[in-house]
Amino acid sequence: MARDYGRSRKQHPKQYLPLVSDKSMLQEIILRLNGLDNFIDPIIVCNIEHRFLLKQVDQ
């Protein structure tokens, strides 16, 4: 996957950035899964340095 050098940084990977809408790529994925009945709540594994970013995505 190509790195978005303009915005993506080690502390702010592109998965947490709003690149194609007002939501991050991770938020878009979570929203797509929300309407499906056959799935349990997702378990998201991230780097410890990104735990606060992930908390922001959850809000």
C-alpha positions in Angstrom: 0.0 0.0 0.0 1.4 3.4 -0.9 2.1 5.8 1.9 0.3 9.1 1.7 3.4 11.3 2.4 1.4 14.4 2.5 -0.6 13.5 5.6 0.4 10.1 6.9 3.0 10.0 9.7 4.3 7.2 12.0 2.1 8.6 14.8 -0.9 9.2 12.5 -1.2 6.4 10.0 -3.6 6.8 7.1 -6.1 4.3 8.6 -6.9 7.0 11.2 -7.1 9.9 8.8 -10.1 11.1 6.8 -8.8 10.7 3.3 -11.9 10.2 1.1 -14.7 11.5 3.4 -15.1 13.3 6.7 -14.5 9.9 8.4 -11.3 7.9 8.8 -10.8 4.7 6.8 -11.3 2.7 10.1 -14.5 4.5 10.9 -15.8 3.8 7.3 -15.1 0.1 7.8 -16.8 0.0 11.2 -19.9 1.7 9.8 -20.1 -0.8 6.9 -20.0 -3.7 9.5 -22.6 -2.1 11.7 -25.5 -3.1 9.6 -24.6 -6.8 9.4 -26.3 -9.2 11.8 -23.9 -12.1 11.5 -20.9 -10.5 13.1 -19.9 -10.0 16.7 -18.3 -6.7 17.9 -14.9 -6.3 16.2 -11.6 -6.7 18.0 -9.2 -4.1 16.8 -5.5 -4.7 17.3 -3.2 -1.6 17.1 0.2 -0.4 18.2 0.2 0.8 21.8 1.2 4.3 20.5 -2.0 4.5 18.5 -4.4 3.6 21.4 -5.5 7.2 21.9 -6.2 7.5 18.1 -8.3 4.4 18.3 -10.2 5.8 21.2 -11.0 8.9 19.1 -12.3 6.7 16.3 -14.6 4.9 18.7 -16.4 8.2 19.6 
